[in-house]
């Protein structure tokens, strides 16, 4: 307005006034674009699901930082429950009273009973697969909080049935029901916490989240260890299963006192409530973020035909094909996480130590302390992920774990032979096992869960999280089913098999997975829109030929790269320049192989 008056008077407006005028025009344009959203009507079945968000009962804190801390701690408790539930069967499988109730005694030397033992553990992951798919859809229709309450009710029923199981059929049904609940919670909680929380201190929260996850696994183990001191062997295995109920009640009841996802509230037309949630969780002005959410919601509603599981698997247009690409990357990465062997070590650690020549009690203690070292190793994941990137972390993690497993397998072969050196070989196996779990915790534990949040667009993030849990369920289900057979059939060869599987995973990580570290969601969209190939090297060259500046997707983005992009220059660290060719040619024949290896490894993002 001031500019128009100045023009009418023949005055020239200042540059600051022009900037203000441009900003005002842009705000009006954004408002016009986002105010014409055609919000869908409420889902007709929403009121049939218990729980949900209500502003009057939401926790009130004086500072948004306090709310942020409370949200992260609550999400941590939910992640701890997931870890507890995953590890609770490790010592239940050793209880003779449990074997008798399930009708699988004896385990050793009986193929039917061995299959039944693995089957009871693995059917749980069939439930998590179903629960994740249901919750991913329910979270978009009825809200994140209702989806968590839905999962809690299933988990509660499953926990009660497991603790009171009288036969194998009863236990298998209970495990599936519990899996549905845990899959739902595990799918929704990460999405909810990411959407409600601010984007600051992401690395610190990642450390807390997975520290508590493995803390839950360790807690389950040590509770079971001390429960075995009870002479009542029935209570020794039923008590740890029943204690799941405490976690479930905290999660199912507590979630109703926290804010709902502002993105979901905006999606269903509850803009004022979305604004109030942002005010409760943000220190800064919320209007800018609210406008961004409106843009995302508008886009989501315009592309709603692709926001379905079937459309994400069997696409009919270019956008849906990009989503399928991301689904495959997320699912396959979770399966690979299990192929590298962590499920074998955590669930069947006692069997592994016994095979190495240790007695039952000492094997239990070793497995317990292994879980504790595993928990503390997670802290190093923040350093490895942020400093070295996702690709390098996974590649060198797999290389290290492969070498450790190779050594452990060779030592385990000799540890199973009676003789004066048996204890020394057994100690070597134990050392390698501790090193393996610590390496996994510092490298592969976090990446498969972090990666989907970085590659899926906001409009399909809930369903993207569900697909990630599907991959995790498939990998865990297969591994836990066959592991008892492996230990009995090939013994120490199990560790050598895992060595081979770690090597097997390396080419997939190197060739298929773009580096997400240091890149925004918009940059990820650019990759999937323009890459055109599952081979990340080929995609990078395609983007380079198309004139896209940020084209080296095998390497993480650095601060100097952003500076060059801002100045309109191609990233010098991402290209093989003529100077590099000349330098390579000048290398002596002795130095050239090492230099070439370093250059190629650097271009591949693993150095």
PARO-902970 format. One record per residue (C-alpha): residue number from 1; residue in three letters; chain; x, y, z. Coordinates in steps of 0.05 Angstrom, whole numbers, plus 5000, padded with zeros to 4 digits. Each point is the difference from the previous one (the first is absolute). Layout:
NUM	ALA	A	X	Y	Z
...
This chain:
1	UNK	A	5000	5000	5000
2	UNK	A	5057	5048	5018
3	UNK	A	5033	4984	4934
4	UNK	A	4936	5017	4961
5	UNK	A	4994	5068	5035
6	UNK	A	5073	5016	4986
7	UNK	A	4990	4982	4926
8	UNK	A	4939	5046	4996
9	UNK	A	5041	5056	5030
10	UNK	A	5058	4987	4953
11	UNK	A	5047	4975	5054
12	UNK	A	5046	4939	4992
13	UNK	A	4989	4947	5054
14	UNK	A	5061	4976	5040
15	UNK	A	5027	4929	4991
16	UNK	A	4976	4979	5069
17	UNK	A	4930	5024	4984
18	UNK	A	5001	4961	4935
19	UNK	A	5022	4937	5037
20	UNK	A	4943	5009	5050
21	UNK	A	4952	5009	4942
22	UNK	A	5025	4937	4965
23	UNK	A	4994	4960	5065
24	UNK	A	4929	5025	5009
25	UNK	A	4982	4980	4928
26	UNK	A	5031	4931	5010
27	UNK	A	4961	4990	5065
28	UNK	A	4935	5018	4964
29	UNK	A	5018	4951	4944
30	UNK	A	5014	4944	5049
31	UNK	A	4935	5015	5037
32	UNK	A	4960	4998	4936
33	UNK	A	5032	4934	4981
34	UNK	A	4988	4967	5068
35	UNK	A	4933	5028	5021
36	UNK	A	4963	4964	4944
37	UNK	A	5014	4931	5030
38	UNK	A	4940	4953	4992
39	UNK	A	5004	4964	5067
40	UNK	A	4970	4930	5000
41	UNK	A	4943	4984	5048
42	UNK	A	5017	4963	5065
43	UNK	A	5008	4926	4993
44	UNK	A	4933	4968	5017
45	UNK	A	5031	4946	5045
46	UNK	A	5046	5047	5039
47	UNK	A	4955	5005	5061
48	UNK	A	4999	4924	5008
49	UNK	A	5074	5001	5019
50	UNK	A	5015	5018	5073
51	UNK	A	5047	5055	5022
52	UNK	A	5023	5059	4959
53	UNK	A	5022	5071	5007
54	UNK	A	4961	5053	5038
55	UNK	A	5029	5068	5013
56	UNK	A	4970	5006	5070
57	UNK	A	5038	4940	5027
58	UNK	A	5066	5012	4965
59	UNK	A	5059	5011	5048
60	UNK	A	5014	5075	5011
61	UNK	A	5072	5022	5011
62	UNK	A	5027	5070	5008
63	UNK	A	5056	4989	4951
64	UNK	A	4995	4965	4932
65	UNK	A	5068	4968	5015
66	UNK	A	4968	4963	5058
67	UNK	A	4946	4973	4955
68	UNK	A	5053	4979	4949
69	UNK	A	5038	4963	5054
70	UNK	A	4937	4966	5025
71	UNK	A	4981	4977	4929
72	UNK	A	5069	4971	4988
73	UNK	A	5002	4964	5067
74	UNK	A	4931	4971	4988
75	UNK	A	5021	4977	4930
76	UNK	A	5061	4970	5033
77	UNK	A	4956	4959	5047
78	UNK	A	4961	4974	4940
79	UNK	A	5065	4981	4965
80	UNK	A	5025	4967	5064
81	UNK	A	4937	4957	5001
82	UNK	A	5014	4978	4929
83	UNK	A	5070	4979	5022
84	UNK	A	4973	4965	5062
85	UNK	A	4948	4962	4960
86	UNK	A	5052	4979	4948
87	UNK	A	5048	4972	5052
88	UNK	A	4951	4969	5050
89	UNK	A	5002	4931	4968
90	UNK	A	5075	4991	5005
91	UNK	A	4999	4964	5067
92	UNK	A	4927	4977	4997
93	UNK	A	5026	4952	4947
94	UNK	A	5047	4969	5051
95	UNK	A	4947	4984	5053
96	UNK	A	4982	4926	5006
97	UNK	A	4932	5016	5030
98	UNK	A	4986	5042	4938
99	UNK	A	5022	4942	4956
100	UNK	A	4952	4953	5036
101	UNK	A	4941	5048	4994
102	UNK	A	5014	5010	4926
103	UNK	A	5012	4925	4988
104	UNK	A	5069	5010	4970
105	UNK	A	5043	4963	5051
106	UNK	A	5054	4978	4983
107	UNK	A	5026	5053	4952
108	UNK	A	5067	4969	4982
109	UNK	A	4999	4945	4948
110	UNK	A	4926	5007	4983
111	UNK	A	4985	5035	4935
112	UNK	A	4927	5011	5015
113	UNK	A	5014	5033	5067
114	UNK	A	5057	5041	4971
115	UNK	A	4953	5026	4945
116	UNK	A	4947	5015	5053
117	UNK	A	5049	5040	5043
118	UNK	A	5019	5044	4941
119	UNK	A	4928	5004	4976
120	UNK	A	4974	5027	5066
121	UNK	A	5051	5056	4997
122	UNK	A	4991	5016	4926
123	UNK	A	4924	5002	4996
124	UNK	A	5004	5064	5041
125	UNK	A	5031	5035	4939
126	UNK	A	4940	4980	4958
127	UNK	A	4959	5040	5049
128	UNK	A	5046	5060	4997
129	UNK	A	4995	5000	4924
130	UNK	A	4923	5001	5003
131	UNK	A	4999	5051	5056
132	UNK	A	5046	5048	4963
133	UNK	A	4958	4999	4936
134	UNK	A	4936	5011	5039
135	UNK	A	5029	5056	5043
136	UNK	A	5032	5036	4941
137	UNK	A	4931	5007	4969
138	UNK	A	4964	5013	5065
139	UNK	A	5049	5055	5020
140	UNK	A	4982	5039	4936
141	UNK	A	4925	4989	5009
142	UNK	A	4987	5007	5075
143	UNK	A	5064	5034	5025
144	UNK	A	5067	4978	5029
145	UNK	A	4975	4997	5072
146	UNK	A	4940	4955	4985
147	UNK	A	5047	4953	4961
148	UNK	A	5046	4994	5060
149	UNK	A	4941	4986	5046
150	UNK	A	4976	4947	4950
151	UNK	A	5068	4967	5002
152	UNK	A	5003	5003	5076
153	UNK	A	4934	4962	5007
154	UNK	A	5025	4944	4955
155	UNK	A	5067	4998	5037
156	UNK	A	4964	4998	5067
157	UNK	A	4957	4941	4978
158	UNK	A	5061	4965	4972
159	UNK	A	5041	5010	5064
160	UNK	A	4944	4972	5044
161	UNK	A	4992	4939	4955
162	UNK	A	5075	4987	4998
163	UNK	A	5008	5003	5075
164	UNK	A	4942	4951	5009
165	UNK	A	5015	4953	4942
166	UNK	A	4988	4926	5013
167	UNK	A	5019	4969	4933
168	UNK	A	5035	5014	4934
169	UNK	A	4937	5021	4963
170	UNK	A	4982	5049	5055
171	UNK	A	5071	5029	5000
172	UNK	A	5004	5007	4924
173	UNK	A	4933	5037	4997
174	UNK	A	5023	5045	5057
175	UNK	A	5066	5015	4965
176	UNK	A	4964	5020	4936
177	UNK	A	4952	5045	5038
178	UNK	A	5057	5033	5038
179	UNK	A	5037	5009	4935
180	UNK	A	4942	5038	4969
181	UNK	A	5002	5048	5059
182	UNK	A	5075	5010	5000
183	UNK	A	5002	5008	4924
184	UNK	A	4948	5055	5005
185	UNK	A	5036	5037	5056
186	UNK	A	5068	4992	4967
187	UNK	A	4973	5026	4934
188	UNK	A	4964	5062	5027
189	UNK	A	5042	5025	5059
190	UNK	A	5062	5021	4958
191	UNK	A	4955	5037	4951
192	UNK	A	4960	5034	5055
193	UNK	A	5061	5023	5039
194	UNK	A	5033	5027	4937
195	UNK	A	4938	5039	4980
196	UNK	A	4985	5028	5070
197	UNK	A	5072	5017	5020
198	UNK	A	5042	5056	4972
199	UNK	A	5058	4982	4954
200	UNK	A	5056	5022	5048
201	UNK	A	5044	4950	5038
202	UNK	A	4982	4943	4952
203	UNK	A	5066	4964	5012
204	UNK	A	4992	5003	5076
205	UNK	A	4929	4972	4995
206	UNK	A	5024	4944	4954
207	UNK	A	5051	4979	5053
208	UNK	A	4947	5002	5055
209	UNK	A	4950	4961	4958
210	UNK	A	5045	4941	4983
211	UNK	A	5035	5001	5067
212	UNK	A	4932	4988	5032
213	UNK	A	4982	4949	4947
214	UNK	A	5060	4956	5017
215	UNK	A	4989	5018	5073
216	UNK	A	4932	4966	4994
217	UNK	A	5032	4938	4971
218	UNK	A	5052	4999	5057
219	UNK	A	4946	5013	5052
220	UNK	A	4959	4940	4975
221	UNK	A	5061	4956	5004
222	UNK	A	5021	5019	5071
223	UNK	A	4928	4996	5026
224	UNK	A	4998	4929	4973
225	UNK	A	5068	4984	5029
226	UNK	A	4977	5019	5071
227	UNK	A	4932	4969	4989
228	UNK	A	5036	4933	4992
229	UNK	A	5022	5005	5073
230	UNK	A	4927	4986	5017
231	UNK	A	4993	4925	5013
232	UNK	A	4932	5002	4967
233	UNK	A	5021	4988	4927
234	UNK	A	4931	5018	4974
235	UNK	A	5004	5069	5030
236	UNK	A	5071	5008	4974
237	UNK	A	4976	5004	4928
238	UNK	A	4931	5029	5011
239	UNK	A	5022	5060	5041
240	UNK	A	5043	5034	4946
241	UNK	A	4944	4990	4950
242	UNK	A	4949	5031	5048
243	UNK	A	5044	5061	5014
244	UNK	A	4988	5023	4929
245	UNK	A	4933	5024	5025
246	UNK	A	5032	5057	5039
247	UNK	A	5031	5029	4936
248	UNK	A	4936	4991	4961
249	UNK	A	4957	5037	5051
250	UNK	A	5049	5058	5003
251	UNK	A	5000	5005	4924
252	UNK	A	4926	4989	4988
253	UNK	A	4976	5048	5054
254	UNK	A	5056	5051	4998
255	UNK	A	4997	5015	4925
256	UNK	A	4931	5031	5009
257	UNK	A	5031	5057	5041
258	UNK	A	5048	5020	4946
259	UNK	A	4988	5043	4938
260	UNK	A	4977	4971	4934
261	UNK	A	5041	5007	4937
262	UNK	A	4988	5072	4974
263	UNK	A	5007	4973	4929
264	UNK	A	4943	4951	5011
265	UNK	A	4957	5054	5034
266	UNK	A	5011	5045	4940
267	UNK	A	4983	4944	4952
268	UNK	A	4931	4991	5031
269	UNK	A	4987	5076	5002
270	UNK	A	5014	5013	5073
271	UNK	A	5047	5059	4988
272	UNK	A	4990	5035	5067
273	UNK	A	5018	4937	5038
274	UNK	A	5061	4990	4956
275	UNK	A	5022	5071	5015
276	UNK	A	4991	4988	5075
277	UNK	A	5042	4936	4997
278	UNK	A	5055	5038	4965
279	UNK	A	4998	5055	5052
280	UNK	A	5006	4948	5055
281	UNK	A	5061	4967	4968
282	UNK	A	5038	5057	4966
283	UNK	A	5040	5059	5027
284	UNK	A	4997	5040	4935
285	UNK	A	4943	5030	4960
286	UNK	A	4955	4943	4975
287	UNK	A	4966	5034	4941
288	UNK	A	5056	4985	4952
289	UNK	A	5001	4927	5018
290	UNK	A	4924	4998	4996
291	UNK	A	5003	5025	4929
292	UNK	A	5050	4946	4983
293	UNK	A	4954	4947	5029
294	UNK	A	4942	5028	4959
295	UNK	A	5041	4992	4936
296	UNK	A	5016	4928	5018
297	UNK	A	4928	4984	5017
298	UNK	A	4976	5031	4934
299	UNK	A	5050	4958	4961
300	UNK	A	4980	4938	5040
301	UNK	A	4927	5008	4984
302	UNK	A	5015	5013	4927
303	UNK	A	5041	4935	4996
304	UNK	A	4955	4959	5045
305	UNK	A	4991	4946	4947
306	UNK	A	5074	4981	5010
307	UNK	A	4995	5000	5076
308	UNK	A	4978	4927	5004
309	UNK	A	5039	4936	5011
310	UNK	A	4977	4969	4935
311	UNK	A	5018	5062	4959
312	UNK	A	5068	5004	5033
313	UNK	A	5015	4928	4978
314	UNK	A	4966	5001	4931
315	UNK	A	5007	5071	4975
316	UNK	A	4962	5030	4942
317	UNK	A	5038	5065	4992
318	UNK	A	5070	5030	5008
319	UNK	A	4988	5026	5071
320	UNK	A	4975	4932	5024
321	UNK	A	5060	4966	4968
322	UNK	A	5045	5045	5041
323	UNK	A	4963	4978	5062
324	UNK	A	5010	4926	4982
325	UNK	A	5075	5013	4993
326	UNK	A	5002	5028	5070
327	UNK	A	4957	4943	5028
328	UNK	A	5049	4948	4972
329	UNK	A	5060	5037	5030
330	UNK	A	4967	5004	5069
331	UNK	A	4975	4928	5001
332	UNK	A	5064	4970	4973
333	UNK	A	5043	5040	5048
334	UNK	A	4961	4973	5060
335	UNK	A	5007	4928	4973
336	UNK	A	5074	5010	4992
337	UNK	A	5005	5024	5072
338	UNK	A	4976	4931	5021
339	UNK	A	5043	4964	4949
340	UNK	A	5064	5028	5032
341	UNK	A	4982	4957	5061
342	UNK	A	4978	5042	5059
343	UNK	A	4937	4958	5012
344	UNK	A	5042	4937	5007
345	UNK	A	5046	5032	5052
346	UNK	A	4947	5036	5043
347	UNK	A	4946	4946	5002
348	UNK	A	5045	4939	5001
349	UNK	A	5061	5028	5035
350	UNK	A	4996	4949	5057
351	UNK	A	5001	4942	4949
352	UNK	A	5060	5032	4966
353	UNK	A	5040	5005	5064
354	UNK	A	4981	4929	5020
355	UNK	A	5024	4975	4932
356	UNK	A	5066	5035	5015
357	UNK	A	5010	4957	5062
358	UNK	A	4971	5042	5056
359	UNK	A	4951	4974	5052
360	UNK	A	4927	5022	5001
361	UNK	A	5006	5050	5057
362	UNK	A	5064	5032	4974
363	UNK	A	4969	5003	4930
364	UNK	A	4940	5037	5028
365	UNK	A	5045	5051	5035
366	UNK	A	5042	5010	4937
367	UNK	A	4937	5011	4958
368	UNK	A	4975	5051	5051
369	UNK	A	5065	5040	5001
370	UNK	A	5002	4996	4924
371	UNK	A	4932	5035	4999
372	UNK	A	5027	5055	5046
373	UNK	A	5061	5013	4956
374	UNK	A	4953	5000	4940
375	UNK	A	4958	5054	5032
376	UNK	A	5058	5047	5013
377	UNK	A	5029	4989	4930
378	UNK	A	4939	5035	4971
379	UNK	A	5027	5067	5024
380	UNK	A	5055	4995	4948
381	UNK	A	4947	4996	4945
382	UNK	A	4989	5075	5004
383	UNK	A	5073	5011	4984
384	UNK	A	5005	4950	4944
385	UNK	A	4934	5021	4966
386	UNK	A	5012	5075	5001
387	UNK	A	5075	5000	4988
388	UNK	A	5008	4945	4948
389	UNK	A	4930	4996	4968
390	UNK	A	4951	4943	4993
391	UNK	A	5036	4961	4944
392	UNK	A	5069	5000	5031
393	UNK	A	4971	4981	5068
394	UNK	A	4964	4940	4971
395	UNK	A	5057	4978	4954
396	UNK	A	5055	5001	5051
397	UNK	A	4953	4972	5053
398	UNK	A	4986	4940	4955
399	UNK	A	5074	4991	4985
400	UNK	A	5018	5002	5074
401	UNK	A	4944	4952	5020
402	UNK	A	5019	4952	4944
403	UNK	A	5072	4996	5025
404	UNK	A	4977	4992	5072
405	UNK	A	4952	4944	4982
406	UNK	A	5053	4965	4958
407	UNK	A	5048	5000	5059
408	UNK	A	4944	4980	5048
409	UNK	A	4979	4941	4956
410	UNK	A	5071	4973	4995
411	UNK	A	5010	5007	5076
412	UNK	A	4932	4968	5013
413	UNK	A	5020	4939	4960
414	UNK	A	5058	4986	5048
415	UNK	A	4961	5023	5062
416	UNK	A	4953	4941	4990
417	UNK	A	5058	4950	5004
418	UNK	A	5017	4974	5070
419	UNK	A	5071	5016	5020
420	UNK	A	5046	5045	5039
421	UNK	A	4989	5060	4953
422	UNK	A	4924	4995	4998
423	UNK	A	4989	5056	5051
424	UNK	A	5049	5046	4963
425	UNK	A	4964	4989	4934
426	UNK	A	4933	5011	5035
427	UNK	A	5026	5065	5029
428	UNK	A	5018	5021	4930
429	UNK	A	4930	4985	4975
430	UNK	A	4971	5041	5058
431	UNK	A	5046	5059	4983
432	UNK	A	4981	4998	4927
433	UNK	A	4926	4997	5019
434	UNK	A	5007	5062	5043
435	UNK	A	5037	5036	4944
436	UNK	A	4948	4979	4949
437	UNK	A	4940	5028	5039
438	UNK	A	5038	5064	5016
439	UNK	A	5017	5010	4927
440	UNK	A	4928	4987	4979
441	UNK	A	4975	5049	5053
442	UNK	A	5047	5054	4975
443	UNK	A	4984	4990	4925
444	UNK	A	4942	4958	4976
445	UNK	A	4950	5006	5057
446	UNK	A	4977	5071	4986
447	UNK	A	5008	5010	4925
448	UNK	A	4941	4955	4976
449	UNK	A	4953	5038	5046
450	UNK	A	5028	5069	4984
451	UNK	A	5003	4990	4924
452	UNK	A	4924	4996	4987
453	UNK	A	4988	5066	5036
454	UNK	A	5050	5032	4953
455	UNK	A	4976	4972	4933
456	UNK	A	4924	4998	5006
457	UNK	A	4960	5064	4985
458	UNK	A	4959	5028	5058
459	UNK	A	4935	4982	4965
460	UNK	A	5016	4925	5005
461	UNK	A	5045	4999	5061
462	UNK	A	4952	4958	5043
463	UNK	A	4993	4947	4946
464	UNK	A	5074	5004	4986
465	UNK	A	5013	4984	5073
466	UNK	A	4951	4942	4994
467	UNK	A	5039	4971	4940
468	UNK	A	5064	5006	5041
469	UNK	A	4969	4958	5056
470	UNK	A	4977	4950	4947
471	UNK	A	5072	4990	4979
472	UNK	A	5022	4994	5072
473	UNK	A	4946	4948	5013
474	UNK	A	5019	4958	4939
475	UNK	A	5073	5000	5019
476	UNK	A	4989	4984	5073
477	UNK	A	4948	4947	4986
478	UNK	A	5044	4961	4952
479	UNK	A	5063	5005	5042
480	UNK	A	4968	4980	5067
481	UNK	A	4964	4942	4966
482	UNK	A	5063	4968	4970
483	UNK	A	5052	5016	5054
484	UNK	A	4984	4940	5046
485	UNK	A	5009	4955	4939
486	UNK	A	5065	5033	4982
487	UNK	A	5031	4992	5069
488	UNK	A	4982	4926	5000
489	UNK	A	5017	4985	4927
490	UNK	A	5065	5040	4988
491	UNK	A	5019	5024	5069
492	UNK	A	5060	5048	4992
493	UNK	A	4983	5003	4926
494	UNK	A	4943	5047	5020
495	UNK	A	5051	5055	5014
496	UNK	A	5036	4987	4934
497	UNK	A	4933	5004	4964
498	UNK	A	4988	5068	5032
499	UNK	A	5070	5021	4977
500	UNK	A	4979	4984	4929
501	UNK	A	4934	5037	5007
502	UNK	A	5036	5064	5022
503	UNK	A	5043	4996	4937
504	UNK	A	4936	4986	4960
505	UNK	A	4969	5066	5025
506	UNK	A	5059	5044	4981
507	UNK	A	4985	5007	4925
508	UNK	A	4928	5018	5013
509	UNK	A	5019	5056	5047
510	UNK	A	5054	5027	4954
511	UNK	A	4959	4997	4935
512	UNK	A	4928	5013	5021
513	UNK	A	4998	5049	5058
514	UNK	A	5009	5075	4989
515	UNK	A	5035	5040	5055
516	UNK	A	4948	5038	5040
517	UNK	A	5045	5033	5052
518	UNK	A	5000	5076	4996
519	UNK	A	4943	5002	4949
520	UNK	A	4930	5027	5007
521	UNK	A	4936	4965	4980
522	UNK	A	4996	5046	4939
523	UNK	A	5068	4976	4978
524	UNK	A	4978	4927	5009
525	UNK	A	4939	5015	4956
526	UNK	A	5048	5027	4947
527	UNK	A	5039	4934	5001
528	UNK	A	4939	4955	4992
529	UNK	A	4969	5045	4947
530	UNK	A	5063	5004	4957
531	UNK	A	5043	4939	5017
532	UNK	A	4964	4950	4956
533	UNK	A	5041	4940	5021
534	UNK	A	5006	4954	5061
535	UNK	A	5076	5005	4992
536	UNK	A	5019	5062	5039
537	UNK	A	5063	5010	4959
538	UNK	A	4960	4999	4935
539	UNK	A	4948	5046	5030
540	UNK	A	5055	5049	5021
541	UNK	A	5028	5001	4929
542	UNK	A	4930	5011	4971
543	UNK	A	4989	5059	5046
544	UNK	A	5069	5028	4982
545	UNK	A	4984	4996	4926
546	UNK	A	4933	5035	5014
547	UNK	A	5038	5059	5030
548	UNK	A	4978	4989	5072
549	UNK	A	5054	5029	5046
550	UNK	A	4990	4952	5058
551	UNK	A	5011	4936	4962
552	UNK	A	5051	4958	5040
553	UNK	A	4951	4959	5041
554	UNK	A	5052	4951	5024
555	UNK	A	5030	5053	5045
556	UNK	A	4972	5040	5059
557	UNK	A	4989	5075	4993
558	UNK	A	5051	5044	5036
559	UNK	A	4996	5073	5019
560	UNK	A	5047	5021	4943
561	UNK	A	4955	4963	4951
562	UNK	A	4941	5042	5022
563	UNK	A	5041	5063	4993
564	UNK	A	5018	4982	4928
565	UNK	A	4928	4983	4983
566	UNK	A	4977	5067	5029
567	UNK	A	5050	5036	4955
568	UNK	A	4975	4963	4939
569	UNK	A	5061	4956	4991
570	UNK	A	5001	4924	4991
571	UNK	A	5027	4962	5060
572	UNK	A	5075	4994	4990
573	UNK	A	5004	4943	5051
574	UNK	A	4948	4960	4961
575	UNK	A	5033	4998	4932
576	UNK	A	5061	4966	4971
577	UNK	A	5034	5062	4972
578	UNK	A	5057	5004	4948
579	UNK	A	5046	5020	5056
580	UNK	A	4986	4933	5034
581	UNK	A	5016	4963	4935
582	UNK	A	5065	5038	4994
583	UNK	A	5018	4986	5073
584	UNK	A	4984	4926	4991
585	UNK	A	5045	4998	4938
586	UNK	A	5058	5030	5039
587	UNK	A	4999	4947	5054
588	UNK	A	5057	4951	4999
589	UNK	A	4983	4928	4984
590	UNK	A	5011	4983	5074
591	UNK	A	4953	5053	5027
592	UNK	A	4948	4998	4946
593	UNK	A	4960	4938	5024
594	UNK	A	4991	5028	5070
595	UNK	A	4982	5069	4973
596	UNK	A	4950	4971	4951
597	UNK	A	4968	4958	5054
598	UNK	A	4992	5060	5046
599	UNK	A	4971	5042	4943
600	UNK	A	4950	4947	4979
601	UNK	A	4980	4985	5072
602	UNK	A	4991	5074	5013
603	UNK	A	4956	5008	4938
604	UNK	A	4959	4939	5023
605	UNK	A	4988	5036	5066
606	UNK	A	5035	4948	5044
607	UNK	A	5062	5041	5017
